[in-house]
Amino acid sequence: MTMGPLFVTRPLLPPLDEFLPYLEEIWNNGWVTNAGTFHHQLEAALAKYLGVPQVSLFANGTLALMTALRAMGASGEVITTPYSFVATAHALKWSGIDPVFVDIDPDTLTLDPDLIEAAITPRTSAILPVHVYGYPCQTERIRALAERHGFKVVYDAAHAFGVRDSGGSLLRHGDLSILSFHATKPFHTFEGGAVISHDPDTKRRIDRMKNFGFVNETTVTEVGINAKMNELQAAFGLLHLRHIDAALERRSAIDAFYRMHLADLPGLQPLPPPRVETFNFGYCPVLVTEDAPIDRDTLFGILRAQGVMVRRYFYPLITEFPMYREHRGASAAALPVAQRTARNVLCLPIYPQLNENDCVRVVDSIRTALTART
Ligand code: T4K
């Protein structure tokens, strides 16, 4: 029997006939983009679901991040993490801002607040931490530090859809947060994203910025961009929301299955569960420890050869890409924790459509690879 590939993720696609009524409505009213009905409905539905005051929808997470940084007046240098998807740094660089890299803390794999102070210069304007894999940053320490220095904080919360800590949504932290609704995310709109703000004035400004800066037909008050989410994306988002709780529950069960069946394996260490009230299980990262019988890349090769399409999010580090190598903080010696994590991490397949046999296949492949050599 041949077995197809098990990808690291697959987009959730509800039955097509559930999407058709939305399409019919779009076809009937002829409104496909520029703040249509579904756009407004999804903003309201997401604000309610996420427990946040203001949601501005975007065409994707990268444009949401670029707009958020600009809205906060970020310029000069912004302190950020090397352990993220490259879009985090690209959003800065594309906007003419120099990313300054600081190492991550080994428990949460997020920006280490102890190291931020030493990276500050007169050019620093903001901090851009990432809730990587949905694991919360040390938000209180970052807030205190930013307040002390008068910095803005924009959270790259691309991975943090629906994550809540004891005080509520993780998205309440910082001046702004951004989400990604890319097809690879637990909640997606094919492509998409959002900026989460805390007051109506900021939301209005962000909404203007994503629509060329238009206030009305004849007035443009600032340099804007076209970063709007269209009606097909928004309609799909409304449909996806109807399925999200069941999908997150299934993800949680898969995570628990892996944790249980991989627990006794020498050389493999799942990340400790995050200290949150609600999690989204968007990723399932494990670390191949230094004492493992084979190294991470050997295990990666064996699993991929068997169709278990694990990924090395986030390897290489952003600082290893040529356009970031010379930036402040980018030297390997300054980033020991990020270097070690990028060298050891593997993300296992996790998405609601995985069935029990698929999960057993993932576990068995890893177990065989790691124990065959001991
Ligand atoms: N900040 C952070 C921290 C981020 O992680 C991201 C994006 C952003 C900002 C920017 O947000 P966006 O502008 O993207 O909204 C993926 C995604 O493209 C990217 O959104 C995501 N982070 C990043 C972590 O992962 P790739 O290059 O790994 O995706 P790809 O095409 O290899 O897909 C992974 C697997 O998913 C495939 O092997 C199979 C499956 N897949 C994928 C697609 C696109 C499907 O089954 N169907 C599909 O349509 O970047």
Boltz pocket constraint, residues with backbone or C-beta under 6 A from the ligand:
constraints:
  - pocket:
      binder: B
      contacts: [[A, 7], [A, 8], [A, 9], [A, 10], [A, 11], [A, 60], [A, 61], [A, 62], [A, 63], [A, 84], [A, 85], [A, 87], [A, 88], [A, 130], [A, 156], [A, 158], [A, 159], [A, 179], [A, 180], [A, 181], [A, 182], [A, 183], [A, 184], [A, 192], [A, 193], [A, 309], [A, 313]]
      max_distance: 6.0
